[in-house]
Amino acid sequence: MSDKPIYVTQPFLPPLEEFTAYLERIWENKTLTNGGPFHQQLEKALCEYLGVNHIALFNNGTIALITALQALKIKGEVITTPYSFVATAHSLLWNGIEPVFVDIDPNTLNLDPSKIEAAITSKTTAIMPVHCYGHPCNVEAIQEIADRHNLKVIYDAAHAFGVDCHCGSVLNHGDLSVLSFHATKVFNTFEGGAIVCPDAKTKRHIDQLKNFGFVDEVTVDVAGINGKMSEVNAAFGLVQLNHIDAALDGRKKVDTLYRSLLKDVVGIKCLEDTGKKVANYSYFPILVEQDYPLTRDELYQKLKDCNIYARRYFYPLISQFPTYKNLNSSNSKNLLNALDASEKVLCLPIYPDLENGEIKKIVNVINKDGKS
Ligand SMILES: *Cc1c(COP(=O)(O)O)cnc(C)c1O
């Protein structure tokens, strides 16, 4: 077997010459950051592409999450999911907020709205759900609960670039949505992120927060942070945006082939492809069920022995890390579905250039009974 390693993802890189043309312009006009021309151009282009009204770019998604919480002055307790990347809950701790973990729906692996209300206390100020793997949360149910209890909703939409639910971009739901443009994401700027804001006033406030709190040259009215995206990153984003549709199409083909090849494999369950009009195929999670001949970890190892690097996203749960495990809401009895998913899930390699032959090789390893 040809054994070029296959990683869970490969960064999406547009043609280098296109990028160097942008770099030459940076060298000419000597604006390196602080909301320069490429930064402004990328904000505008992303609004158009994503179908949203206002975007504030950031240097990464985590600083954007932290700033979104600052912008809405969130305090006390925030209800969130344990089934996510650690940055979701970390952004709460960085704001002195207590994360309150609520279990997920076993089918969508998103926060289960029917379990949110029981977790609300007098200290609850917001809900921070995640559109896990780019599958939209039940945004209507979540908004209804938020309205009833006067809570803000901040979506960690790091996986949801370009995802539409039935009523347009999923990023228009909640008070704010936060994107990540990290190298491993569907759309990347090497490092980067953004906050999708509903109106110009909110964007202005967020732009001040990400620039140390400067309102004008001599006025600083809050303790802002440095969350600015540089011109190099913004330029890369612009180049990449020209190729994003082809990249998403490539991912879709991978998703389709996996689904058809895995359809009849006993004990392997693919997540259902529902709840959205436009998907981004950002991940390809499978659940390794009881009737599969190997455990999830055995399959993970077997793939690794064949130079195929699947990832256990999300294992362990955030609530199992030392920083979080002593919270009341981290009690595993409270999080049975999340725990179950974290013990069954395996994200298979998916990226635009993954070849059909490679996909078949991966499925063959999964399909071959027993231990390697
Ligand atoms: C990637 C990711 C983040 C963090 O984004 P960075 O840009 O890497 O800081 C936050 N939440 C989720 C769910 C992510 O997948």
PDBQT file of the ligand as one rigid body, heavy atoms in Angstrom, charges set to zero:
ROOT
HETATM    1  C1  LIG A 401     -11.753  26.218  16.351  1.00  0.00    +0.000 C 
HETATM    2  C2  LIG A 401     -12.763  26.435  17.401  1.00  0.00    +0.000 A 
HETATM    3  C3  LIG A 401     -12.687  27.513  18.300  1.00  0.00    +0.000 A 
HETATM    4  C4  LIG A 401     -11.478  28.388  18.435  1.00  0.00    +0.000 C 
HETATM    5  O1  LIG A 401     -11.139  29.125  17.339  1.00  0.00    +0.000 OA
HETATM    6  P1  LIG A 401      -9.637  29.630  17.153  1.00  0.00    +0.000 P 
HETATM    7  O2  LIG A 401      -9.745  30.476  15.921  1.00  0.00    +0.000 OA
HETATM    8  O3  LIG A 401      -8.754  28.435  16.969  1.00  0.00    +0.000 OA
HETATM    9  O4  LIG A 401      -9.263  30.428  18.362  1.00  0.00    +0.000 OA
HETATM   10  C5  LIG A 401     -13.750  27.720  19.167  1.00  0.00    +0.000 A 
HETATM   11  N1  LIG A 401     -14.815  26.891  19.195  1.00  0.00    +0.000 NA
HETATM   12  C6  LIG A 401     -14.903  25.836  18.373  1.00  0.00    +0.000 A 
HETATM   13  C7  LIG A 401     -16.129  24.987  18.438  1.00  0.00    +0.000 C 
HETATM   14  C8  LIG A 401     -13.868  25.555  17.472  1.00  0.00    +0.000 A 
HETATM   15  O5  LIG A 401     -13.956  24.472  16.690  1.00  0.00    +0.000 OA
ENDROOT
TORSDOF 0
